[in-house]
Amino acid sequence: MEPTHCNGSNERLALDLSCRGKGVFRYKKPLDEIRSEVKRFAVSQGFSLEVEDITLAVQEACKNIIQHARPVDGKMHVECRVSDGRILIEVSDNGRGFDVGVLEHDIASPMAIYGRGIKLMKGLMDEFGITSGREGTTVRMEKKRS
């Protein structure tokens, strides 16, 4: 996984990660690398108190792709941009989409092992949204610099 910085001023970070196969545990090292790259980028852009929230939300979005999406090309894409004191993050795949309407009624038990990632991401970030269809899924998140 090689990060791509664009725009000369390093205001953009793009990462691609292979996610073929099943099981999040087999992806611990790559997920740690994504967390590390996103953290490094956020800190370089002046984020500090928000960094742990940002990296945890990105990790949760990536874990959902590994567990559910089965991307056609076997990859997930993470892109971070900074604009007007906000970090804008998109985590996407070209896997099988899903009906995002089910998220409105899907309430996980506090003791459940799975099912709280979406709620967690919403709580960690200032803005959160999901679009999904036949071409895949994109999670968009924003966090304001304090």
ABEGO torsion letter per residue (X at the ends): XBBBBBGGAGABBBBBBBABEBEAAAAAAAAAAAAAAAAAAAAAAGBAAAAAAAAAAAAAAAAAAAAAAGBAAGBBBBBBBBBGGBBBBBBBBABBBBBAAAAAABBBBAABABGAAAAAAAAABABBBBBBBAAEBBBBBBBBBX
